[in-house]
Amino acid sequence: MRSVVHVVSVFALAACTTVSAGQPSGGAHASNLPDFELSAVDGDVVRLSDHVGKEVIVLSFWDTWCEPCKMEMPHLERIYRAHKDEGLLVLSIAMDDPTTVAQVAPFVRENHFSFPVLLDPNSSASNLYNTHKSAPYTVVIGRDGTIASEASGYSPGAEKLLEEHIVKLLAPKPQ
């Protein structure tokens, strides 16, 4: 069993956040990433397996009460808008429990987030990919369906490293 390395800064990539390919904190292998299906604040239902292998996916776990999460989200929005046409999908996963989940939709509307914001009040996705329930917690899944990196926390400037990492994953592979 591997342990998740907690870093102060999201994507202080090098040795800190890269994990064995295809091993989310739930321990599954790349060819069989654990699937989840969650409702979005707009009413859509999103299933992870509909996107794995087609897009670079950022799973961003957060809570409405989490100040570092609130600082990170506008950066995720900018990165998403800049790279969605290249094949980036940000799935923002609110871990708010039933007592605070009603705060998610107003927060999303107020901030004009365009990426899907999913509700995980019963921790079904968190139990698979963020077993420590860290907030914020970011999992990046490459187009090859493997987990490219995982990171806990956020500090200003970390979004630059995250975007550099995403750009590398979006780049066409040499033939």
ABEGO torsion letter per residue (X at the ends): XBBBBBBABBGBABAAABBBBGBBAAGBBAABBBBBBBBBAAGBBBBAAAABGABBBBBBBBBAABAAAAAAAAAAAAAAAAAAAAGBBBBBBBABBAAAAAAAAAAAAAAGBABBBBBBAAGAAAAAABAAGBOBBBBBBBAAGBBABBBBEBBBGAAAAAAAAAAAAABBBBX
